[in-house]
Amino acid sequence: MQQESLKTETQRHNFLVETDWLAEHLHDPHLRIVDMRGYVRNIEREGPDGTKVQDAHYVGARDEYEQEHIPGAVYIDWSSDIVDPDDAVEAQVAPAERFAEVLGRLGIGDQHLVIAYDTHPASQFATRLWWALNYYGHTQVVVLNGGLPKWKREQRPLTSTVHTYEPTSFTPVTQPQLRATAQELLAMLGQQGMTLVDARDTGQYSGQVRRGEGRAGHIPGALSLPREELIDPQTRTFRSNEELQQIFTSAGVVPEQHVVAYCNGGVAATTVLFSLAMLGYPRLTNYDGSWNEWGSRADLPTEI
């Protein structure tokens, strides 16, 4: 049991770093700290059928970064820098060439350990970068536990100086098993050996809340597991591995299954995937199109 616990803790350190560790390594030339702050701004209205409708706007927070950030951090806008502007579905991960250009221009290369942080309560923009880097074959990436809010609560150093690095080469090596298309997911529905997890809030899952002009409800067979449940409400950091394991086991998410997660835009889903990766779940896939795509296509099945 002690050996298994040690293995679990070691694995966790491959995904999460604490603020004290980062403070000690701020000037390590091997690191690239990335500020991923941004928002999904929702405007709520009542739909014609009486349901609550959310109109979502995806925005970055470059102005907040320029005002103050962790020393040495560069900024990536989750809503524009690493997305595909030519995809009809909003917020899809950028093609390999575009992704590599953005990272290389910022001085993030194949040799660097990336430390991602944001201010989101569930670190979903930091985990989005974690997932995107892994999707393009770069596994040297961790998330700052508690993000900028914890860093600031501890009164650690901040700066408004925008640090720049020499441009470098980032070599994308696509890992297709980490990203599912709508057609691939459709083919998986109902098959044994696959668990589908909906990371949105329960209102959207149940159909009481509808996003934009899309349909209400969820993908048939999906389990509801809002990503906020993975965060300790007291410390505002990721729950312990033991707590995470209990949450997933209780929900019926087991390591033997191929786990596919989705949300609205493939972002909140990465908090779920990140947490499962810390526990050593071996087959994890993001349905990147998520409800932005599924909810808008009449040819795809839904349920409420």
N, C-alpha and C positions, 0 to 999 in steps of 0.2 A: 504493500500500500504506500509506504514512504517513497519507494522508487517511482511509482506511478505519479504521485503528487509532485515530485521533483521534475519529472518529465513534463507535466502539465505546466508548471511554472516557467520552465525553460522555454517552452513553446510560446507562452504568452509574451515573453520578452522579445520574441521575434516579430511581434506585431504592435505592441504598445511600448512607448517609453514614458517615463515619469518626468515631471518638471525638474526635479533635482538633477536627474541625469543630463537633461538637455542643458541646464545651467552650467554644468561642469564641462560640457563639450561644445559650447557655443562657437568656439574658434577653431574647431577641428576642420581642416581643409577637406576631409573626406565627406563632410556633411553638406547637404543642401536643404535648408529649411524653407518650406513653402507655405505661405499664407493662402488659405482657400476660402476666406470669408465670402459669404453671399447669402441670398435669401430666395425663398419662394413666397412672394407677397400675394395673399389671397384676398379678393374682394368678394364678399358674400351677397347673394341676392336670392329672391324667391323665384323658383321656376314656375312655368305655367301649370304644372301639375301639383304645385304646392310643396315640392321638395326644395331643400336648400341647395343652391348652386354656388360653387366656388369658381371664380375666374382667377386663374393663377398667372402670375408674372414672374419670370425667372430673371434675376438680376445679380450682378456682382456687387462688390463693396470696395472697389479700388480706392475710393476717397477715404474710407476708414483705414485702409492699409497705409496710405500716405500720411495720415495723421499720426498713427502710432502702430508699431508692430515689434515683434521679437527681433533683436539685432541680427542682421545678416539674412533675414528672410526675403525671398522674392515673392511676387504675387502672381497667382494664376486665377483668372476669372472662370469659374466653373460653367457659367452660362454662355460664354462666347469663345474662350481661348481653346478649349479642348473638346469642342463639339463639332458636328458635321453641319455646316451651314446649308448644304445642299440636300439634306435629308428632309423629307416631308414631315417626319415625326420629330417633334422638338426635343432637344437635349441629347441626341444620340452621340455616342463617343466619336471623336474625330477620326478620320482615316489615318492610317499609319504615317503617311508622309507629313500631313499637317501636324499630327501629334509630335512627331520627332522634331519638326522645325521649331515648334513652340518651346519644347524642353531644351533643345540645343542652343537656341538663342538666349535662354535664361542662364545657360552655363550648367545645365543638368545633364551629365553624361552617363555612360554605361557603368562607370566606376564609382558613382556616388551613392551614398545612403541618403534617401529622401526622408525628411521628417515633415509630415503634413499636419496642419492644425487649422481650426476654424473657431467659430463661436456658437455653432449650432448645438442645441441641447443633446443631440444624439450623434454629433460629429459626422453627419452624413456627407458633408462636402469633402472633408478630409478622407473619409473612407471611399468616397467616389474616386479620388486620385489614387488611393491604394489599389482599388480594383482596376482602374484604367492602366496603371503602370504594370500590374500583373498581367493584364490582358495583352500588353505589348512586350511581355517577357522579362520585365524588370522587377525582380523580387526583393531588391534592396530598398524596401519602403516600410516605414512604421508610422503610427499615428500618435500624436501627443495626447496622453490620457488627461481628460478634462479641458483640453484646448486652451485658448487664450484666456477665458474666464478664470480658470484655475491659476494660470501664470500671473494674472493681474491680482487675484486675491492674495497671492503670496508675495506681492510687491516686488516681483522680479523685474529686471531691466527691460525698458522699452525705448524705441527710438523712432524718429521720423525720417531718418536718413535712408534713402533708397539705395541699397547696396547692389552693385552690378558685378557680374563675373564674366570672364572671358567666354565667348561662345565656344561650344564644344560639340561633340558628336554623340547623338543618342540613336542607338540602333534598335528599331522596333522588330520584335519577333512575335508575331501574332499567335495567341493561344486560343484557337477557335472554340475549344470546349468550355471556355469561361463565359461565353456570350451566346444566347439563343435568339433566333428569329421567331417571329410569330408562327410561321409555318412549322418550324422545328418543335415549338412548344405544343402546337395543335396536335402534332403526331404523337407526342408523349402523353397527352391527357388520357387518363383511365388506365394507363399501363402500370403494371406492377414494378416496384423498384424505384419509383419517382415520387418525391414529395414536393408540392408546390406551396410556397409561403407568400402571403400577401402582407407587405410591411406597412401598408397605409393605416390610417386611423380606422376605428371600428365603424364610424359613420359612413365612410366611403365604402368599406367592405360590405356593410349591410344594405347599402342602397339608399340610406336616409339622406346622404349627401352626394351630390353629383358634381363632377369636375367638368367645368366648361360646357361644351356642346355634346360631350360624349354620353354614352349610356350609363345608367346606374348599375351597381352591383359588383360582382367579382368574377374571376375566371373559374369555371366549374371545377370543384374538387380542391380549391385552394384553402389552406388554413390561415386564419387571421392571427398575425403576431406583430402588432405595431412596434416599430423599432424603439420607441421610447421605453418599452418594458425592459430593454437590455441595459438601461442606465440606472445607476443607484440615485434615487431622488435626493438623498441627503448629501452625498459627496459630489454628485453630478459627474461622476466618472463611470467607466464601464464596470458592471457588476463583476464579482469574482468569477473565476472559471467554474467553481462549484455551483454558484447561483445560476450562471448561464446554462450549465448542463441541466440543472433541474427544470428551468423554464422550457428548454427545447424538448427534453424528454417528456414533460407533462403535455406538451403540445403535439407529441407524436413525431417529432423530427429526430430521426436516429441516424447514426453514422453509416449504416449499411445502405441507406437510400441515396439516390442521386437527388440533391436538393436544388430546386430552381426557385429563385426569389424574384419578386417584382413589386412595383409600387406605382407611381404615376409616370415617372421619367427615368427609372433605372438608377436613382440616386439613393433614396431611403433604403432601397433593397440592399445596397452595399453595406449598410450598418449590420444587417442580419448576416450577410455573407462573411463579413469581417469577423463577427463574433463566432460564427461556426468554424471559420478557419483557425481561430485561436484554440478551439477545442479539438482540432485535428480532423474534422470532417473532410473526407478526401475528394468528394465530387460535388463541386459548388458552381452553379451557373447563374448568371444574371440575365433575365429577360429584359434587355435594354429598352425595347419599345414600350414595355409595361402598359399601363392603362391609357396613356396618351395615344397609343396605337390601337390596343385591343378594344378599348371602349368606343372608338370612332369607326370601327369596321363592322358593318352589319353581317359580314360573312363569318364572323367568329362568335362562338357561343358564350353567353353569360348566364349567371344565375344570381338570385337575390336571396 
